[in-house]
Amino acid sequence: MQAGESAAQLFSRLGSCEIQGGGILLFNDHLKPGADVVQLCGEENCGKTEVLLNIIADTILPDQWNEIRLPGRNLAVIFISTDHKFDLLRLVCIMENKLRNCIEKQKFKNSKRLPSIEEQKSLVISSLERCHVFKTSSHDELFSTVNWLGTFLQQVMNVCVIAIDNIAAYYWIERSKQGPIEFESSQKSMVNSLRKLQHHHSVVLYFTTPSLMAGNSDVDPSSYLPRCWRQFTTHHYVLHPAITSPPPSTDCVTNNNMFVAIRIPHKSLHHFCITDSGLTAS
């Protein structure tokens, strides 16, 4: 145990592990709990919330059943929804399809008994207990929730992801109400609270923001955020709808399912599709 470390923080640190991009092919970077912060920026209907749902599914699903490898990590997630776009039915759909696809691939490779349909449903239901969802309706509620998470995380084990969708939901209202200086101070306080949570409980933080200027690739679409958020971010992706037609090898049916994520400032491109099973590389 390190100096000044509580028992909950010790268990959280010992239970932490490096994860590969939230389990999504969209991210090719090693994400280290307690260090990395991922920002997903884009216009409406660019797949930001879908990416988060995919991360949740990959995290909370079990990693095995009766020694049979399954597609998850058996860990927990905290999801804060500021604009109430969290879709439980969509999450369940992604989880069921990921589980079914994984089991189908093992039918002729594994001599052990595979989980039945009913057992798969039970696995999904029990996995949802590891998804802790909080909904806020104002900046004050968001700030209070973030500050309270320290207490919550001392009671819940194996949380490796905190996701906020989206941090700018109350941005313009609060900025006009508080004024630029007071608002920036309150944002710094929130970032500092999140940084402490991340460090003490070894989690990867994801957050989404809407784009400021659509269609201009030369301008950072989240440049309106206070500097504290931009300095806090370690991995910044801007999401756009893809223009090209889906290749024959993917599950995408139309261009509406295809998206591209641009890594800022590297300008590296990652194409992906949104399917019934979540995200797939295209």
N, C-alpha and C positions, 0 to 999 in steps of 0.2 A: 504494500500500500504506500502511495506517495504522500508526502507531507500535505496536510490539509485536505486529503481526499476522503470522502464519505464512503461507506460500504457500497451504496448504490452505484456511485461513480466507479468504484473499483471493479464491481461485477460487469458494469457496462463496458469499461475499457478492456477487460480481459476477454469479453465476449465479442469484441469488435473484429472485423475482418475487412480486407480489401475487396471491393466489389468491382466487377467489370461493367462500367457504364450503366448501372441500374438494370443490367440484363438485356439491354436493347441494342440492336445492331446500329441504331442511329448514332450512338456514342461509341467511339473507338478508344476513348481515353480511360486509363485506370483512375477510378475515383476513390480517394482515400477518406474514410470516415474521420471526422474531427478536423478535416482540412479543406475539403472541396465544397464549393457552392456553384450550382448550375442554374443559369438563367435561360429561360425559354421565352423568346420574344416573337410576336407576330400579330397579324391582323386577326379579325374574327374568323373562325372556321379554318384555321391553319393547323389544327391538330395539337395545340398546346395541352389542353386537358386530356386528350386521348393519350399523349405521351405519358402523362402522370398516371393515368389509369393502368397503362401497361407496366409502368414501374411498380405500382402497387401489387398487381397480379403476380409479377415475377418475384416479388419480395415475400408476400404472405402465403403463397402456395407452399405445400410441403416439399421437401427435397427428396423424400423417399416414402415408400409404403411397403412394409414387409420386405425390406432390402431391395425393392425395385426403385430405380432412379426416376424421380418425378421432376417437373420443370421449375420448381420454386426454391426458396431458401429457408422457409420455415421461420422467418423473422417478422418483425412488426413494423408498422408504418403509422405516422401521424399525418393526417391530411386536413389542412385548414382551407375551407372554401369561403371566399369573400363575396363572390357573385353567384353562389348557389348553383354552380354548373356540375357539381358532383352527381354522377349518374350511377346509382347502385346496380340497376338492372344491366347497364352496359358493362360494368365491372364483372358481374357474375357471368355474363355471356363470354367475356374474354377469358376468364378463369376456366369455365367449363370447356371451351374449345382448346385452350392450351393443354389442359389435362387430357382431353380426349385424343388430341393429335399425338401427344407424347406416348400414350398407351398404345395407340394404333401402330406406331413405329416399332414397338417392342413385341408385338403379337407373335412374330415368327423368329424372334431373336432370343426370347426369354422363356425358359422352361417353367418358371414359377407362375403361380396363379396371379393373374392381373385383377385389379379392382373392378367390380361390376359397376353397372350404371348407377345403382343406388349407393354403392360405396363411394363412387366419384362425387355424387351430390353431397354426401356427408362430409367428404374432404373439403369441398368448396365452402360449405356452411361453417365448418369448424375453422377454416382459414380466415373467414371474415371477422372472427373474433380478434384477429391480430391487426385489423384495420380500424384505427381510432379517428373518427371524423368529427371536426368541429366547424360550425358555421357561424360566421360573424356578419353583422349588418351595419357596422360603423367602424371608424378608425379607432375609437376608444375600446370597442369590443375586441378588435384585432390585437391592439396593444396589451389589453388585459389578458387575453388568451395566451399570447407569447410569453408574458411574464409568469403566468401560472403553470406553463409547461414544465418548468423546473421541478415543481412539486409533483406533477403528474408522472414525470419520468422516473422519479424515485420509487414509484409504486408499480410501474410497468417495466417488464424486462424485455430485452432483445429488440428494442426499437433501433433501426439502423437508417431510417429515412424520415425526414420531415419535409413535407411538400406544402407550399402555399400557392393557391390559385385564386386571384392574382394579387400581388402586393400593391398594385396601383388602383385598385377598385375605388378607393376614397381619396385618391391623390389630389385632384383638382378642387374638390369641395373643401378638404382640410387646408390646402395651401391658401385658398382665398379667405378662409375663416381665420387662420392663425397668422397669416403673413409669412413671407419667405424665411425670415430668420428663425422665428419660433418653430415653424414647420420643419426646417432642416434640423433643428435641435431635437425635435421629437423623433425624426427618422433615425438620427444617430443613436438615440436611446434604444430604439427597436433593433437596429443592427447589432448594437452591443449586447443586447439580451440574447439574440439569436447566436451570436458568436460564442457566448458563454455556454449556451445549450449544446452547441456543436462540439465545443472543446471538452466539456465535462462528461458528455454522454456519447461521444464518438459516433456522430451521425453525419450523413450526407444531406445537405439542404438543397432542395429544388424550389424555384419560384418562377412564376410566369408574370409577364407584363405585356400590355398591348403595345402595338407599334405606334409611334408618333407620326412618321411620314411614310406612307405606303408607296412602294414601288421605287424608292430611291436607294440604290445599293451603296451609294457613297456616304450615306449618313447613318450613323448609329441610331436605329429607331427607338432606342430607350435612353437617349442622351438627356431627356428631360428629368430623369431620376437624379436625386441628390448624389453627390460624389461618394458619400459613404456606401451606398448600394453598389456603385460601380467598382469601388475598391474592394468590396467584400466578395464580389463575384470572381471565381477562378475559371469557369467554363461558360462562355456566352454563345448561344445559338439563336439565329434568327430564322424563323420558319416561314416558308412561302408555299403556295400551291405550285405544283410542277406543271410545266407547259407541254412537255413531250408526252407522247402516247405511251401507255403501259407496255412493257415488254411481254412477250408471250409466256415467259417463265414465272411470272408473278401471279398472285391471286387477285390483283386489281382488275376490276371490271371496267371502270371508266377513269378518265383523267381526274374526276372529282375525288378519287381515293388516293391520288398520288401527291406527295409533298417533297420538299427539299429543305434541309437544314444547313445553314451556312455558319460555319464556326468563325466568330469574330475574335481577333482581327486577322486570323490566318487565311480566311476566305476558302477554307476547305469545304467541299460539298458532300452531303450525305443524303441520298435519295431513299425514301421509304414509302410504303403503302400502308393504309389503314384497312384491315380486313376483319372478319368476324373473330379471328384469333388474336387481334391486337395489331402490333406493328411488325412488318417484315421488310427487310432490305430489298430494294429494287435495282 
